[in-house]
């Protein structure tokens, strides 16, 4: 074997990099990437519309590719966005995951309240104490699907429930609460009155959710909300080509000058800028919550208004139309985008409901 590879020409040596050399390569690659990133970011935010103009005219070497920029920015944005939303939620413990100390504390509270009932003769006080007991007993419900009894005391202060005979459904009034009851009702109907495939599929899903989250509606809403928020990145990505199509329709008179792909690049750059502005708004809101300074609230409101101004200015600079015409098209775009986003949210909400 010679000193150099006969195929690629690389020198045939065993690399023995020191840790310092490894770190230096990492720092070089990082700042080489960051150099492009920060130049792209500076041009994008400070000169609305110019970055897209440079890209479509072939001046691309100094800037990040729009797709790479979008992937990088949206990844950071949605990590922070989902964490920010989830951070403000109070998560209940799953009913089936209560630890021994939590179970013991609940049992002691229930027993104490029961003792208090036996020591008082005041009907109103007894009713209030019983209501407190009922509330506490709903916390540690242990669902027992195969039980032959409706309710029983398990001996440790917990109530075991057999769901098979419960007819209530917390999602839809009048719908059976269990699959057994649903099948019994269907069996009594004539073939022409039984649920078809679609209705049966929907009913089965809703009953399954009811059986899974019975007596814990907050766990249901939290789970649904979490899954819905996690679908936001996909939802926004799906909206990108549709917004590009809307722009193509709004600027139909410039169809010879701007292709659909160029509208798409402009849309990507607008999305990236909006993500960054939203992160800035979140930062101001967080600072206001920490410091209680109204000044940060004003900064947040200014940034919101600035975002709308930025989009209008980017449209005016890139498409090179007058201010009045651009403002009119910007308003139309906002209305169409609101409708689009509403439809996508409904679609992804239903998808989240199916997947929960």
C-alpha positions in Angstrom: 0.0 0.0 0.0 1.5 3.4 -1.0 1.6 6.6 0.8 -1.4 8.0 -1.1 -4.8 6.5 -2.0 -4.9 5.5 -5.7 -8.6 6.5 -5.9 -9.0 9.8 -4.0 -5.4 10.9 -3.5 -5.7 11.2 0.3 -2.5 10.7 2.2 -2.5 7.3 3.8 -1.8 8.2 7.5 -3.6 7.3 10.7 -5.1 10.5 12.1 -4.1 11.2 15.7 -5.7 14.4 16.6 -5.3 15.9 20.0 -8.3 17.1 22.0 -7.2 20.7 21.4 -7.2 20.1 17.6 -10.6 18.5 17.8 -12.0 21.5 19.7 -10.3 23.9 17.2 -12.0 22.2 14.3 -15.4 22.3 16.0 -15.0 26.1 16.8 -13.9 26.8 13.2 -16.9 24.9 11.7 -19.3 26.5 14.2 -18.2 30.1 13.5 -18.0 29.4 9.7 -21.6 28.4 9.9 -22.5 31.2 12.3 -20.9 33.7 10.0 -23.4 32.9 7.3 -26.2 32.6 9.8 -25.8 36.0 11.4 -25.3 37.7 8.0 -28.5 36.1 6.8 -30.3 37.0 10.0 -29.1 40.6 9.8 -30.2 41.0 6.2 -33.5 39.3 6.8 -34.5 41.4 9.8 -33.0 44.8 9.0 -33.8 44.9 5.3 -37.2 43.4 4.7 -37.5 41.7 1.4 -33.9 42.1 0.4 -32.8 38.6 1.3 -35.4 37.0 -1.0 -34.4 39.5 -3.7 -30.8 38.5 -3.4 -31.7 34.8 -3.5 -33.9 34.9 -6.6 -31.2 37.0 -8.5 -28.6 34.4 -7.8 -26.6 36.1 -5.1 -26.6 33.2 -2.6 -23.1 32.4 -1.6 -23.0 34.7 1.4 -26.3 33.5 2.8 -27.8 30.3 4.2 -30.2 28.4 2.0 -33.8 29.2 2.9 -34.7 25.6 3.7 -31.7 25.2 6.0 -32.5 28.5 7.7 -36.1 27.6 8.1 -35.3 24.1 9.6 -32.8 25.7 12.1 -35.0 28.6 13.1 -38.2 26.6 13.4 -36.6 23.9 15.4 -35.4 26.5 18.0 -38.8 28.3 17.9 -41.0 25.3 18.4 -38.8 23.9 21.2 -39.2 27.2 23.1 -42.8 27.6 22.0 -44.0 24.2 23.2 -41.9 24.5 26.4 -43.3 28.0 27.0 -46.9 26.9 26.6 -46.4 23.6 28.6 -44.5 25.5 31.3 -47.7 27.5 32.2 -49.8 24.4 32.6 -50.5 22.7 35.9 -50.1 19.0 35.3 -52.2 16.7 37.4 -50.8 13.4 38.4 -52.2 10.5 36.5 -54.7 8.8 38.6 -53.1 5.5 38.3 -49.6 6.8 39.1 -50.2 8.1 42.7 -47.3 7.0 44.9 -47.8 5.5 48.3 -47.3 8.7 50.2 -50.0 10.5 48.1 -52.4 7.6 48.6 -51.8 7.6 52.3 -52.3 11.3 52.6 -55.6 11.2 50.8 -56.8 8.2 52.9 -55.9 10.0 56.1 -57.8 13.1 55.0 -60.9 11.1 54.1 -60.8 9.2 57.4 -60.4 12.5 59.3 -63.4 14.0 57.6 -65.5 10.8 58.3 -64.6 11.1 62.0 -65.7 14.7 61.9 -69.1 13.8 60.5 -69.7 11.4 63.3 -68.9 14.1 65.9 -71.2 16.8 64.6 -75.0 17.2 64.6 -75.1 20.2 62.3 -76.8 19.1 59.0 -75.1 21.8 57.0 -71.7 21.0 58.3 -72.2 17.3 57.7 -73.2 18.1 54.1 -70.1 20.2 53.6 -67.9 17.5 55.1 -69.5 14.8 52.9 -68.9 17.0 49.8 -65.2 17.2 50.7 -65.1 13.5 51.1 -66.7 12.9 47.7 -64.1 15.3 46.1 -61.2 13.5 47.7 -62.5 10.1 46.7 -62.5 11.1 43.0 -58.8 11.6 43.1 -57.5 8.1 43.7 -60.2 6.2 41.7 -58.8 2.8 40.7 -60.6 1.6 37.6 -61.3 -2.0 37.5 -62.7 -3.0 34.2 -63.3 -6.7 34.9 -65.0 -6.3 38.3 -68.5 -7.7 38.7 -69.5 -5.1 41.2 -70.4 -1.4 40.6 -68.5 -0.1 43.6 -66.8 -1.5 46.7 -64.4 -0.5 49.4 -61.0 -2.0 48.7 -60.0 -1.9 52.3 -57.4 0.8 51.9 -59.7 3.8 51.6 -59.9 3.6 47.8 -63.0 2.9 45.7 -62.8 0.5 42.9 -65.2 1.1 40.0 -66.6 -1.2 37.4 -67.0 0.9 34.3 -69.0 -1.7 32.4 -72.3 -0.6 33.6 -71.8 3.2 33.6 -73.8 4.8 30.8 -72.6 8.4 31.0 -70.1 9.7 28.5 -68.4 13.0 29.4 -67.7 13.8 25.7 -71.1 13.4 24.1 -74.4 13.6 25.9 -76.6 10.5 25.3 -73.7 8.4 24.0 -73.0 5.1 25.8 -70.1 5.2 28.1 -68.8 1.8 27.4 -68.4 -0.4 24.4 -70.4 -3.2 26.0 -73.4 -0.9 26.4 -72.9 0.4 22.8 -72.9 -3.1 21.4 -76.0 -4.0 23.4 -77.9 -1.0 22.0 -76.8 -1.8 18.5 -77.9 -5.4 18.9 -81.4 -4.3 19.7 -81.7 -2.3 16.5 -82.8 -3.5 13.1 -80.0 -3.8 10.5 -81.1 -0.7 8.6 -81.0 1.4 11.8 -77.6 0.3 13.0 -74.6 2.7 12.8 -72.7 2.6 9.5 -69.0 2.2 9.2 -68.2 5.9 9.7 -70.5 6.6 12.6 -69.4 3.4 14.3 -65.7 4.3 13.9 -66.3 7.8 15.5 -68.5 6.3 18.3 -65.9 3.7 19.1 -63.2 6.3 19.4 -65.2 8.6 21.6 -66.3 5.7 23.8 -62.6 4.6 24.1 -61.6 8.1 25.2 -64.4 8.1 27.7 -63.3 4.8 29.2 -59.7 5.9 29.3 -60.3 9.3 31.0 -63.4 8.7 33.1 -63.4 11.0 36.2 -60.3 12.8 35.0 -61.4 15.2 32.3 -58.4 17.5 33.0 -56.0 14.6 32.1 -58.0 14.4 28.8 -57.8 18.1 28.0 -54.1 18.2 29.0 -53.3 15.2 26.8 -55.2 16.6 23.9 -53.7 20.1 24.3 -50.2 18.7 24.5 -50.6 16.6 21.3 -52.2 19.5 19.5 -49.3 21.9 20.4 -46.8 19.2 19.2 -48.6 19.2 15.8 -47.9 22.9 15.3 -44.6 22.5 13.5 -46.3 20.2 10.9 -49.2 22.5 10.6 -47.1 25.5 9.9 -45.0 23.6 7.4 -48.1 22.4 5.6 -49.3 26.0 5.4 -46.1 27.2 3.7 -46.9 26.1 0.1 -50.5 27.3 0.5 -49.4 30.8 1.5 -47.1 30.8 -1.5 -50.1 30.0 -3.7 -52.1 32.8 -2.1 -49.2 35.2 -2.9 -49.1 34.0 -6.5 -52.8 34.7 -6.8 -52.5 38.1 -5.2 -49.7 39.0 -7.6 -51.2 37.3 -10.6 -50.3 40.4 -12.7 -46.6 39.7 -12.0 -46.8 36.0 -13.0 -44.1 36.5 -15.7 -41.7 38.1 -13.2 -42.2 35.9 -10.1 -42.5 32.1 -10.2 -44.3 30.0 -7.6 -40.9 28.9 -6.2 -39.9 32.5 -5.7 -43.2 33.2 -3.9 -42.3 30.1 -1.8 -38.8 31.5 -0.9 -40.4 34.8 0.1 -42.9 32.9 2.3 -40.1 31.0 4.0 -38.2 34.1 4.8 -41.4 35.8 6.2 -42.1 32.7 8.4 -38.5 32.8 9.7 -38.8 36.5 10.6 -42.1 36.0 12.3 -40.8 33.1 14.4 -37.9 35.3 15.6 -40.3 38.2 16.4 -42.5 35.8 18.4 -39.5 34.7 20.3 -38.7 38.3 21.1 -42.2 38.8 22.3 -42.0 35.8 24.5 -38.7 37.1 26.0 -40.3 40.5 26.8 -43.3 38.8 28.4 -41.0 36.6 30.5 -39.0 39.6 31.6 -42.2 41.4 32.5 -43.4 38.4 34.6 -40.0 38.3 36.4 -39.5 42.0 37.0 -43.1 43.2 36.9 -41.9 46.2 34.8 -44.6 47.5 32.5 -41.8 48.7 30.2 -41.3 45.1 28.9 -45.0 44.9 28.2 -44.7 48.0 26.0 -41.8 46.5 24.2 -43.8 43.4 23.6 -46.7 45.4 22.1 -44.3 47.4 19.9 -42.8 44.2 18.6 -46.3 42.9 17.7 -47.0 46.0 15.7 -43.6 45.9 14.2 -44.2 42.4 12.9 -47.2 43.6 10.9 -45.2 46.6 9.6 -42.3 44.3 8.7 -44.4 41.9 6.6 -46.0 44.8 4.7 -42.6 46.5 4.1 -41.1 43.2 2.9 -44.0 42.7 0.4 -43.5 46.3 -0.8 -39.8 45.9 -1.3 -39.8 42.5 -2.9 -42.8 42.9 -5.2 -42.0 46.5 -5.9 -45.5 47.9 -5.8 -46.9 51.1 -4.3 -47.7 51.5 -0.6 -51.5 51.7 -1.0 -51.6 48.6 -3.3 -49.3 46.7 -0.9 -51.3 47.6 2.2 -54.5 46.4 0.4 -52.9 43.1 -0.6 -51.4 42.7 2.9 -54.9 43.0 4.5 -56.3 40.5 2.0 -53.4 38.1 2.7 -54.1 38.4 6.5 -57.8 37.6 6.1 -57.0 34.6 3.8 -54.3 33.4 6.1 -56.6 33.6 9.1 -59.2 31.4 7.3 -56.4 29.0 6.3 -55.0 28.8 9.8 -58.5 28.2 11.3 -59.2 25.4 8.9 -55.8 23.8 9.6 -56.2 24.1 13.3 -59.6 22.3 13.1 -58.1 19.6 10.9 -55.1 19.1 13.2 -57.3 19.3 16.3 -59.4 16.4 15.0 -56.2 14.5 14.1 -55.0 15.0 17.7 -58.3 13.8 19.0 -58.1 10.7 16.9 -54.5 10.0 18.0 -54.9 10.6 21.8 
